[in-house]
């Protein structure tokens, strides 16, 4: 509850917002933390994806990925960004590369391509819709959300929160 009524927060969208901001900060500061994989994953790319990955390599390294070219469109993924454990690294990179290709194909700049890969990574890493959180996890998420410059919307403009005023509540009951 808030002073003006009742605030509802979509926890998945809130987490996307928080993660996107974190990943953009990592891209700018080049300070992403990595989680090494026990066994490196093989990533097989088409020629267009291979070219895009090569251009994204500095950004991916800044986020915490460790990828090495093996030749012929094959890459070895030996580390992923901290906090993305349990995700399929190859599928994650495929989605990020596809998002970057789509943005670049639309004539967008390097910064917009970076935003696309940060958003793709945030969506993949965010808590799933309907996942139960502890009170401490909820508090941490809300605190992190309101530390954002734009807590009310996801990076792609979807609403994160809604306030039902006291007047609206009184009309309902």
N, CA, C and O of each residue as an XYZ file, in Angstrom:
692
protein
N       0.844     -1.173      0.000
C       0.000      0.000      0.000
C       0.890      1.237      0.000
O       1.986      1.229      0.560
N       0.407      2.286     -0.629
C       1.101      3.571     -0.687
C       0.142      4.650     -0.196
O      -1.049      4.409      0.002
N       0.691      5.832     -0.009
C      -0.103      6.927      0.537
C      -1.384      7.182     -0.263
O      -2.430      7.466      0.322
N      -1.314      7.085     -1.573
C      -2.462      7.420     -2.415
C      -3.398      6.247     -2.692
O      -4.459      6.432     -3.288
N      -3.016      5.038     -2.265
C      -3.880      3.890     -2.524
C      -3.112      2.584     -2.478
O      -2.352      2.325     -1.546
N      -3.320      1.770     -3.491
C      -2.712      0.453     -3.565
C      -1.891      0.365     -4.845
O      -2.409      0.609     -5.935
N      -0.611      0.016     -4.717
C       0.262     -0.116     -5.879
C       0.420     -1.585     -6.225
O       0.752     -2.404     -5.367
N       0.182     -1.910     -7.473
C       0.380     -3.264     -7.984
C       1.622     -3.244     -8.874
O       1.769     -2.373     -9.732
N       2.514     -4.216     -8.658
C       3.753     -4.283     -9.430
C       3.829     -5.638    -10.114
O       3.673     -6.678     -9.475
N       4.069     -5.617    -11.408
C       4.295     -6.846    -12.166
C       5.748     -7.241    -11.918
O       6.670     -6.598    -12.420
N       5.944     -8.309    -11.134
C       7.302     -8.653    -10.717
C       8.201     -9.067    -11.882
O       9.399     -8.785    -11.856
N       7.658     -9.719    -12.886
C       8.480    -10.096    -14.044
C       8.964     -8.844    -14.772
O      10.151     -8.711    -15.070
N       8.044     -7.933    -15.054
C       8.429     -6.707    -15.747
C       9.366     -5.862    -14.895
O      10.286     -5.234    -15.421
N       9.143     -5.841    -13.594
C      10.032     -5.086    -12.699
C      11.438     -5.668    -12.766
O      12.421     -4.928    -12.808
N      11.530     -6.978    -12.775
C      12.844     -7.617    -12.834
C      13.520     -7.355    -14.176
O      14.733     -7.149    -14.229
N      12.743     -7.361    -15.266
C      13.307     -7.014    -16.577
C      13.891     -5.603    -16.525
O      14.998     -5.374    -17.013
N      13.155     -4.652    -15.937
C      13.624     -3.266    -15.832
C      14.932     -3.192    -15.055
O      15.881     -2.534    -15.481
N      14.973     -3.877    -13.904
C      16.164     -3.858    -13.044
C      17.358     -4.487    -13.766
O      18.455     -3.929    -13.761
N      17.143     -5.639    -14.381
C      18.230     -6.319    -15.080
C      18.709     -5.524    -16.292
O      19.911     -5.444    -16.547
N      17.777     -4.940    -17.035
C      18.161     -4.129    -18.196
C      19.079     -2.995    -17.759
O      20.118     -2.763    -18.377
N      18.703     -2.289    -16.699
C      19.529     -1.187    -16.199
C      20.909     -1.691    -15.788
O      21.921     -1.046    -16.060
N      20.938     -2.847    -15.131
C      22.219     -3.426    -14.710
C      23.079     -3.767    -15.925
O      24.271     -3.461    -15.950
N      22.477     -4.399    -16.927
C      23.249     -4.805    -18.098
C      23.733     -3.600    -18.899
O      24.843     -3.621    -19.431
N      22.923     -2.558    -18.991
C      23.365     -1.347    -19.694
C      24.539     -0.708    -18.946
O      25.479     -0.215    -19.569
N      24.484     -0.717    -17.635
C      25.592     -0.189    -16.824
C      26.859     -1.011    -17.056
O      27.954     -0.460    -17.171
N      26.700     -2.326    -17.123
C      27.850     -3.190    -17.384
C      28.428     -2.943    -18.768
O      29.646     -2.963    -18.946
N      27.564     -2.712    -19.749
C      28.043     -2.422    -21.099
C      28.833     -1.124    -21.132
O      29.859     -1.034    -21.807
N      28.363     -0.134    -20.416
C      29.044      1.162    -20.404
C      30.334      1.107    -19.602
O      31.332      1.719    -19.984
N      30.318      0.368    -18.480
C      31.490      0.300    -17.621
C      32.416     -0.861    -17.920
O      33.516     -0.948    -17.374
N      31.963     -1.757    -18.794
C      32.728     -2.945    -19.155
C      33.139     -3.746    -17.921
O      34.299     -4.127    -17.769
N      32.160     -3.993    -17.039
C      32.491     -4.637    -15.773
C      31.548     -5.778    -15.393
O      31.246     -5.954    -14.213
N      31.088     -6.537    -16.351
C      30.182     -7.646    -16.052
C      30.903     -8.810    -15.394
O      32.037     -9.135    -15.747
N      30.241     -9.427    -14.445
C      30.796    -10.597    -13.764
C      30.421    -11.856    -14.534
O      29.331    -11.951    -15.099
N      31.329    -12.814    -14.550
C      31.119    -14.059    -15.283
C      30.915    -15.231    -14.340
O      31.369    -15.227    -13.196
N      30.223    -16.228    -14.853
C      30.088    -17.513    -14.183
C      30.608    -18.551    -15.165
O      30.011    -18.778    -16.218
N      31.715    -19.175    -14.817
C      32.303    -20.179    -15.702
C      31.416    -21.411    -15.814
O      30.772    -21.815    -14.846
N      31.389    -21.995    -16.987
C      30.643    -23.228    -17.213
C      31.556    -24.414    -16.930
O      32.737    -24.384    -17.275
N      31.023    -25.445    -16.313
C      31.802    -26.635    -16.017
C      32.308    -27.268    -17.313
O      33.463    -27.681    -17.414
N      31.414    -27.332    -18.297
C      31.765    -27.840    -19.618
C      31.381    -26.784    -20.641
O      30.213    -26.400    -20.703
N      32.318    -26.303    -21.445
C      31.974    -25.294    -22.456
C      30.886    -25.803    -23.394
O      30.824    -26.989    -23.721
N      30.031    -24.879    -23.818
C      28.967    -25.231    -24.760
C      29.398    -24.833    -26.164
O      30.096    -23.838    -26.358
N      28.972    -25.622    -27.132
C      29.273    -25.334    -28.527
C      28.131    -24.523    -29.113
O      26.961    -24.868    -28.946
N      28.473    -23.462    -29.789
C      27.506    -22.594    -30.442
C      27.793    -22.635    -31.934
O      28.886    -22.271    -32.368
N      26.819    -23.076    -32.721
C      26.969    -23.159    -34.170
C      26.137    -22.058    -34.804
O      24.934    -21.974    -34.557
N      26.767    -21.202    -35.628
C      26.093    -20.044    -36.207
C      26.119    -20.069    -37.722
O      27.001    -20.661    -38.343
N      25.119    -19.404    -38.301
C      25.133    -19.169    -39.748
C      26.177    -18.103    -40.036
O      26.721    -17.499    -39.111
N      26.460    -17.870    -41.304
C      27.461    -16.858    -41.681
C      27.060    -15.473    -41.180
O      27.902    -14.734    -40.669
N      25.781    -15.112    -41.320
C      25.316    -13.791    -40.877
C      25.400    -13.669    -39.356
O      25.789    -12.624    -38.835
N      25.034    -14.739    -38.646
C      25.115    -14.720    -37.181
C      26.565    -14.630    -36.719
O      26.874    -13.953    -35.738
N      27.451    -15.319    -37.437
C      28.870    -15.311    -37.100
C      29.448    -13.896    -37.221
O      30.203    -13.449    -36.357
N      29.091    -13.209    -38.284
C      29.554    -11.827    -38.477
C      29.012    -10.932    -37.366
O      29.737    -10.090    -36.836
N      27.741    -11.113    -37.014
C      27.146    -10.295    -35.963
C      27.817    -10.581    -34.619
O      28.111     -9.651    -33.869
N      28.060    -11.844    -34.309
C      28.703    -12.178    -33.044
C      30.081    -11.535    -32.958
O      30.469    -11.034    -31.902
N      30.813    -11.546    -34.054
C      32.135    -10.917    -34.049
C      32.034     -9.426    -33.743
O      32.879     -8.876    -33.036
N      30.991     -8.765    -34.279
C      30.835     -7.332    -34.003
C      30.337     -7.080    -32.573
O      30.598     -6.021    -32.001
N      29.626     -8.045    -32.004
C      29.096     -7.908    -30.640
C      30.082     -8.364    -29.576
O      29.834     -8.173    -28.386
N      31.186     -8.958    -29.980
C      32.108     -9.567    -29.037
C      32.533     -8.638    -27.894
O      32.506     -9.076    -26.744
N      32.920     -7.386    -28.140
C      33.288     -6.518    -27.011
C      32.124     -6.319    -26.026
O      32.338     -6.306    -24.814
N      30.914     -6.167    -26.534
C      29.748     -5.986    -25.662
C      29.465     -7.263    -24.878
O      29.156     -7.200    -23.688
N      29.565     -8.406    -25.521
C      29.313     -9.672    -24.839
C      30.348     -9.925    -23.745
O      30.011    -10.416    -22.668
N      31.592     -9.594    -24.021
C      32.637     -9.726    -23.003
C      32.355     -8.795    -21.832
O      32.567     -9.167    -20.678
N      31.874     -7.580    -22.123
C      31.540     -6.613    -21.068
C      30.400     -7.119    -20.193
O      30.343     -6.795    -19.007
N      29.499     -7.903    -20.757
C      28.369     -8.450    -20.002
C      28.772     -9.661    -19.160
O      28.079    -10.015    -18.207
N      29.888    -10.291    -19.510
C      30.340    -11.445    -18.746
C      30.419    -12.743    -19.537
O      30.744    -13.787    -18.973
N      30.129    -12.697    -20.823
C      30.273    -13.891    -21.651
C      31.752    -14.116    -21.953
O      32.525    -13.163    -22.048
N      32.137    -15.373    -22.103
C      33.466    -15.720    -22.587
C      33.255    -16.676    -23.748
O      32.941    -17.851    -23.556
N      33.430    -16.158    -24.951
C      33.239    -16.963    -26.147
C      34.517    -16.935    -26.979
O      35.204    -15.917    -27.065
N      34.811    -18.070    -27.582
C      36.017    -18.207    -28.379
C      35.660    -18.797    -29.727
O      34.940    -19.791    -29.814
N      36.177    -18.167    -30.789
C      35.926    -18.659    -32.144
C      36.694    -19.958    -32.366
O      37.869    -20.077    -32.017
N      36.004    -20.920    -32.953
C      36.623    -22.200    -33.291
C      36.805    -22.338    -34.796
O      37.490    -23.246    -35.267
N      36.183    -21.427    -35.552
C      36.252    -21.470    -37.004
C      35.019    -22.110    -37.610
O      34.374    -22.953    -36.986
N      34.696    -21.708    -38.822
C      33.566    -22.289    -39.540
C      32.212    -22.006    -38.911
O      31.280    -22.796    -39.063
N      32.095    -20.884    -38.206
C      30.822    -20.532    -37.571
C      30.602    -21.209    -36.226
O      29.526    -21.093    -35.639
N      31.609    -21.910    -35.740
C      31.521    -22.574    -34.436
C      32.214    -21.725    -33.379
O      33.274    -21.146    -33.617
N      31.590    -21.665    -32.208
C      32.122    -20.905    -31.087
C      32.020    -21.753    -29.833
O      31.114    -22.576    -29.701
N      32.940    -21.551    -28.926
C      32.909    -22.204    -27.631
C      32.497    -21.169    -26.596
O      33.091    -20.093    -26.519
N      31.475    -21.494    -25.795
C      31.013    -20.610    -24.727
C      31.496    -21.221    -23.417
O      31.040    -22.292    -23.017
N      32.431    -20.525    -22.747
C      32.993    -21.084    -21.516
C      32.558    -20.329    -20.263
O      32.796    -20.797    -19.150
N      31.914    -19.151    -20.430
C      31.391    -18.416    -19.277
C      30.184    -17.598    -19.722
O      30.094    -17.151    -20.866
N      29.260    -17.417    -18.781
C      28.057    -16.627    -19.029
C      27.957    -15.566    -17.936
O      28.626    -15.680    -16.909
N      27.139    -14.542    -18.138
C      27.001    -13.519    -17.092
C      26.496    -14.120    -15.784
O      25.627    -14.992    -15.782
N      27.047    -13.645    -14.685
C      26.574    -14.082    -13.367
C      25.085    -13.776    -13.259
O      24.628    -12.718    -13.693
N      24.347    -14.688    -12.691
C      22.909    -14.519    -12.551
C      22.105    -15.181    -13.654
O      20.875    -15.196    -13.604
N      22.789    -15.728    -14.647
C      22.075    -16.405    -15.733
C      22.290    -17.916    -15.678
O      22.010    -18.629    -16.642
N      22.786    -18.392    -14.545
C      23.023    -19.817    -14.385
C      21.716    -20.576    -14.621
O      20.635    -20.118    -14.254
N      21.846    -21.726    -15.232
C      20.665    -22.542    -15.488
C      20.037    -22.275    -16.844
O      19.192    -23.045    -17.301
N      20.442    -21.187    -17.492
C      19.913    -20.893    -18.820
C      20.761    -21.592    -19.875
O      21.952    -21.821    -19.666
N      20.165    -21.923    -20.981
C      20.872    -22.526    -22.103
C      21.694    -21.433    -22.781
O      21.144    -20.565    -23.459
N      23.016    -21.477    -22.595
C      23.902    -20.426    -23.097
C      23.796    -20.264    -24.615
O      23.771    -19.140    -25.117
N      23.735    -21.372    -25.343
C      23.667    -21.299    -26.805
C      22.359    -20.654    -27.251
O      22.360    -19.789    -28.127
N      21.255    -21.064    -26.660
C      19.952    -20.478    -27.017
C      19.910    -19.003    -26.645
O      19.371    -18.187    -27.392
N      20.472    -18.664    -25.503
C      20.525    -17.276    -25.059
C      21.298    -16.419    -26.055
O      20.836    -15.342    -26.433
N      22.455    -16.880    -26.479
C      23.253    -16.126    -27.450
C      22.552    -16.045    -28.804
O      22.607    -15.012    -29.471
N      21.900    -17.124    -29.209
C      21.137    -17.094    -30.473
C      20.070    -15.998    -30.423
O      19.919    -15.245    -31.385
N      19.319    -15.898    -29.301
C      18.283    -14.865    -29.173
C      18.892    -13.467    -29.204
O      18.351    -12.559    -29.836
N      20.013    -13.303    -28.522
C      20.659    -11.994    -28.482
C      21.170    -11.584    -29.857
O      21.036    -10.427    -30.257
N      21.750    -12.525    -30.572
C      22.262    -12.246    -31.918
C      21.105    -11.930    -32.850
O      21.196    -10.994    -33.645
N      20.008    -12.696    -32.772
C      18.835    -12.445    -33.619
C      18.269    -11.052    -33.347
O      17.886    -10.343    -34.276
N      18.218    -10.666    -32.083
C      17.715     -9.338    -31.712
C      18.612     -8.248    -32.282
O      18.123     -7.237    -32.786
N      19.927     -8.454    -32.203
C      20.869     -7.473    -32.744
C      20.768     -7.381    -34.263
O      20.830     -6.285    -34.820
N      20.612     -8.515    -34.935
C      20.473     -8.516    -36.399
C      19.206     -7.762    -36.797
O      19.207     -6.985    -37.752
N      18.127     -8.001    -36.054
C      16.855     -7.316    -36.327
C      17.011     -5.799    -36.180
O      16.542     -5.039    -37.027
N      17.664     -5.369    -35.116
C      17.864     -3.928    -34.883
C      18.769     -3.318    -35.945
O      18.496     -2.237    -36.467
N      19.845     -4.023    -36.256
C      20.775     -3.501    -37.256
C      20.114     -3.442    -38.625
O      20.345     -2.510    -39.395
N      19.284     -4.447    -38.924
C      18.554     -4.469    -40.185
C      17.572     -3.321    -40.303
O      17.235     -2.892    -41.407
N      17.109     -2.817    -39.151
C      16.196     -1.675    -39.129
C      16.964     -0.354    -39.185
O      16.371      0.717    -39.054
N      18.281     -0.428    -39.378
C      19.090      0.777    -39.505
C      19.399      1.465    -38.192
O      19.687      2.661    -38.170
N      19.344      0.719    -37.089
C      19.591      1.338    -35.794
C      21.084      1.375    -35.489
O      21.867      0.605    -36.045
N      21.460      2.279    -34.600
C      22.865      2.516    -34.277
C      23.405      1.470    -33.314
O      22.670      0.607    -32.834
N      24.698      1.563    -33.040
C      25.347      0.644    -32.112
C      24.749      0.687    -30.725
O      24.601     -0.356    -30.087
N      24.392      1.898    -30.230
C      23.787      2.008    -28.904
C      22.444      1.299    -28.859
O      22.119      0.653    -27.863
N      21.669      1.411    -29.913
C      20.360      0.747    -29.964
C      20.524     -0.769    -30.063
O      19.704     -1.520    -29.535
N      21.570     -1.212    -30.731
C      21.857     -2.649    -30.795
C      22.258     -3.141    -29.403
O      21.851     -4.225    -28.985
N      23.056     -2.346    -28.686
C      23.424     -2.709    -27.315
C      22.189     -2.791    -26.431
O      22.080     -3.693    -25.600
N      21.260     -1.860    -26.602
C      20.011     -1.903    -25.846
C      19.240     -3.179    -26.165
O      18.644     -3.789    -25.277
N      19.255     -3.578    -27.430
C      18.541     -4.790    -27.835
C      19.131     -6.031    -27.182
O      18.387     -6.902    -26.732
N      20.450     -6.126    -27.123
C      21.032     -7.326    -26.516
C      20.853     -7.291    -24.994
O      20.665     -8.338    -24.375
N      20.909     -6.113    -24.391
C      20.672     -6.004    -22.943
C      19.228     -6.388    -22.617
O      18.978     -7.077    -21.628
N      18.282     -5.946    -23.440
C      16.881     -6.287    -23.214
C      16.638     -7.780    -23.421
O      15.910     -8.402    -22.648
N      17.235     -8.347    -24.444
C      17.092     -9.780    -24.695
C      17.649    -10.594    -23.526
O      17.035    -11.572    -23.099
N      18.800    -10.195    -23.016
C      19.400    -10.879    -21.883
C      18.539    -10.703    -20.632
O      18.350    -11.651    -19.869
N      18.021     -9.499    -20.422
C      17.167     -9.240    -19.254
C      15.894    -10.074    -19.306
O      15.495    -10.653    -18.296
N      15.257    -10.143    -20.460
C      14.038    -10.946    -20.585
C      14.308    -12.420    -20.299
O      13.509    -13.089    -19.643
N      15.432    -12.918    -20.791
C      15.764    -14.331    -20.594
C      16.124    -14.641    -19.154
O      15.863    -15.742    -18.671
N      16.725    -13.673    -18.457
C      17.221    -13.891    -17.097
C      16.204    -13.567    -16.012
O      16.362    -13.991    -14.867
N      15.171    -12.823    -16.361
C      14.198    -12.355    -15.354
C      13.408    -13.520    -14.765
O      13.251    -14.574    -15.382
N      12.917    -13.289    -13.550
C      12.071    -14.294    -12.918
C      10.871    -14.568    -13.818
O      10.406    -13.688    -14.542
N      10.390    -15.777    -13.760
C       9.273    -16.148    -14.623
C       7.964    -15.601    -14.054
O       7.833    -15.392    -12.848
N       7.013    -15.379    -14.935
C       5.698    -14.890    -14.530
C       5.068    -15.906    -13.589
O       5.041    -17.103    -13.874
N       4.562    -15.413    -12.466
C       3.896    -16.272    -11.504
C       4.808    -16.912    -10.471
O       4.330    -17.615     -9.580
N       6.106    -16.684    -10.573
C       7.036    -17.262     -9.599
C       6.821    -16.627     -8.237
O       6.712    -15.406     -8.133
N       6.760    -17.430     -7.207
C       6.591    -16.918     -5.847
C       7.917    -16.400     -5.325
O       8.956    -17.043     -5.477
N       7.866    -15.231     -4.710
C       9.056    -14.638     -4.109
C       8.851    -14.531     -2.601
O       7.727    -14.384     -2.122
N       9.940    -14.606     -1.875
C       9.865    -14.386     -0.434
C       9.688    -12.890     -0.186
O       9.876    -12.076     -1.091
N       9.329    -12.541      1.031
C       9.170    -11.124      1.379
C      10.479    -10.372      1.172
O      10.474     -9.234      0.703
N      11.595    -10.997      1.518
C      12.905    -10.351      1.339
C      13.209    -10.131     -0.145
O      13.724     -9.082     -0.533
N      12.884    -11.130     -0.970
C      13.115    -10.992     -2.411
C      12.237     -9.883     -2.999
O      12.684     -9.109     -3.846
N      10.988     -9.817     -2.543
C      10.093     -8.753     -3.007
C      10.628     -7.382     -2.616
O      10.637     -6.457     -3.428
N      11.073     -7.256     -1.372
C      11.625     -5.978     -0.907
C      12.841     -5.569     -1.736
O      12.977     -4.409     -2.124
N      13.714     -6.525     -1.998
C      14.909     -6.241     -2.793
C      14.540     -5.808     -4.211
O      15.131     -4.878     -4.758
N      13.562     -6.490     -4.797
C      13.121     -6.150     -6.152
C      12.516     -4.752     -6.198
O      12.829     -3.971     -7.097
N      11.658     -4.434     -5.242
C      11.021     -3.112     -5.202
C      12.065     -2.018     -4.978
O      12.016     -0.968     -5.620
N      13.006     -2.265     -4.069
C      14.071     -1.295     -3.818
C      14.897     -1.060     -5.078
O      15.200      0.081     -5.427
N      15.259     -2.141     -5.756
C      16.036     -2.025     -6.992
C      15.235     -1.327     -8.087
O      15.779     -0.530     -8.851
N      13.940     -1.631     -8.158
C      13.086     -1.006     -9.171
C      13.039      0.504     -8.980
O      13.189      1.257     -9.942
N      12.834      0.948     -7.750
C      12.703      2.383     -7.514
C      14.047      3.110     -7.522
O      14.085      4.336     -7.425
N      15.147      2.367     -7.637
C      16.457      2.983     -7.850
C      16.651      3.306     -9.335
O      17.570      4.039     -9.700
N      15.791      2.759    -10.179
C      15.860      2.995    -11.618
C      15.372      4.403    -11.954
O      14.516      4.963    -11.269
N      15.931      4.949    -13.008
C      15.493      6.274    -13.470
C      14.080      6.224    -14.033
O      13.374      7.233    -14.017
N      13.658      5.064    -14.533
C      12.324      4.916    -15.117
C      11.658      3.642    -14.580
O      11.544      2.654    -15.305
N      11.221      3.658    -13.324
C      10.658      2.444    -12.729
C       9.273      2.072    -13.239
O       8.839      0.936    -13.048
N       8.577      2.986    -13.873
C       7.197      2.740    -14.269
C       7.014      1.920    -15.528
O       5.913      1.441    -15.800
N       8.090      1.749    -16.313
C       7.946      1.045    -17.589
C       9.165      0.182    -17.874
O      10.277      0.483    -17.441
N       8.931     -0.898    -18.615
C      10.029     -1.725    -19.092
C      10.757     -0.945    -20.183
O      10.239      0.063    -20.664
N      11.939     -1.387    -20.578
C      12.671     -0.681    -21.631
C      11.904     -0.578    -22.955
O      12.140      0.339    -23.741
N      10.989     -1.519    -23.197
C      10.198     -1.458    -24.426
C       8.826     -0.829    -24.208
O       7.949     -0.943    -25.065
N       8.631     -0.158    -23.053
C       7.447      0.661    -22.840
C       6.260      0.010    -22.160
O       5.216      0.649    -22.023
N       6.377     -1.234    -21.730
C       5.251     -1.885    -21.048
C       5.179     -1.383    -19.607
O       6.214     -1.160    -18.981
N       3.968     -1.203    -19.075
C       3.851     -0.718    -17.689
C       4.344     -1.757    -16.681
O       4.095     -2.953    -16.835
N       5.040     -1.288    -15.658
C       5.552     -2.145    -14.603
C       4.647     -2.086    -13.381
O       4.490     -3.073    -12.663
N       4.052     -0.912    -13.151
C       3.241     -0.741    -11.956
C       1.981      0.054    -12.259
O       1.884      0.762    -13.261
N       1.025     -0.088    -11.360
C      -0.239      0.625    -11.473
C      -0.705      0.955    -10.060
O      -0.578      0.141     -9.145
N      -1.245      2.155     -9.897
C      -1.756      2.560     -8.591
C      -3.271      2.672     -8.669
O      -3.818      3.361     -9.530
N      -3.935      1.981     -7.754
C      -5.384      2.096     -7.616
C      -5.608      3.071     -6.458
O      -5.234      2.790     -5.319
N      -6.209      4.192     -6.753
C      -6.381      5.227     -5.725
C      -7.396      4.788     -4.673
O      -8.179      3.860     -4.880
N      -7.357      5.477     -3.555
C      -8.306      5.186     -2.473
C      -9.742      5.384     -2.952
O     -10.631      4.611     -2.595
N      -9.969      6.428     -3.767
C     -11.312      6.664     -4.309
C     -11.782      5.481     -5.148
O     -12.931      5.054     -5.032
N     -10.899      4.951     -5.992
C     -11.254      3.798     -6.817
C     -11.556      2.584     -5.954
O     -12.492      1.836     -6.238
N     -10.775      2.385     -4.911
C     -11.020      1.258     -4.009
C     -12.355      1.383     -3.303
O     -13.087      0.403     -3.168
N     -12.676      2.604     -2.847
C     -13.940      2.832     -2.141
C     -15.128      2.578     -3.066
O     -16.159      2.072     -2.623
N     -14.993      2.925     -4.340
C     -16.096      2.700     -5.300
C     -16.335      1.215     -5.519
O     -17.464      0.799     -5.780
N     -15.284      0.415     -5.415
C     -15.402     -1.021     -5.655
C     -16.044     -1.750     -4.483
O     -16.654     -2.804     -4.665
N     -15.911     -1.195     -3.282
C     -16.415     -1.884     -2.105
C     -17.461     -1.071     -1.418
O     -18.003     -1.498     -0.399
